[in-house]
Amino acid sequence: MDPNFALYPGTFDPFTFGHRDVLERALRVFDRVEVTVGVNLEKETLFSTQERTALVRRCTEDLDGVEVQAHQGLIVDRAQKVGAVALVRGLRQVSDFDAEFRMAFANRKLAPELETVFFMTSEEYALISSSMVRDAHRWDGDVSKFVPPPVVEALEQKGVPARS
C-alpha cells in the first residue's frame, strides 16, 4: 500500500469545478490521486464511461499526481488492487454528510485498512452538482460557471448549446 495514494471515486457526469476543487485539496495531502470514474450499469448517465473518463483527463491534465481510470465494482476492491490507502470524498452541504457517513462505514466494514477522507468544497462550489449542471444545460442555461471548458464543449456536442 502506498501511504501517499488515494482514490477519488464518483460518477462525474459531468465533472464540475466542485469536483476539481476537492481533487486539488486532496493533492495537498496525497502525492497521487486516482480519479476513479464509476461504471454503474443501473444508472443512466448523459456521458458514456469512455466520455466521462476522457473529460476528466482533459479537465485535470494540468495537475501533477492525477491519474484517471474507470472502474466497475466495489471501490474497495479497486483500492486494494492498486494499493491506495484512502478514499477521497467531497462534502458540499450538511445533507451530503448523511449519505457519505453511511458509505464510509460500509467501506470500513469491507476494507478496515482503507480510510475515507472528507474534503469540504470551497463555498463558491457548495451548490454545484452534476445533476444541476445537466438540468441547467437541458434548459439552455449557461453552465460555463460550473464546469471546465472541455465539459461545456462536450455538452454542446450532446445537443443543447450552452450560452457563453
Secondary structure, 3 states (H helix, E strand, C coil): CCCCEEEEEECCCCCCHHHHHHHHHHCCCCCEEEEEEECCCCCCCCCCHHHHHHHHHHHHCCCCCEEEEEECCCHHHHHHHHCCCEEEEEECCHHHHHHHHHHHHHHHHHCCCCEEEEEECCHHHCCCCHHHHHHHHHCCCCCCCCCCHHHHHHHHHCCCCCCC
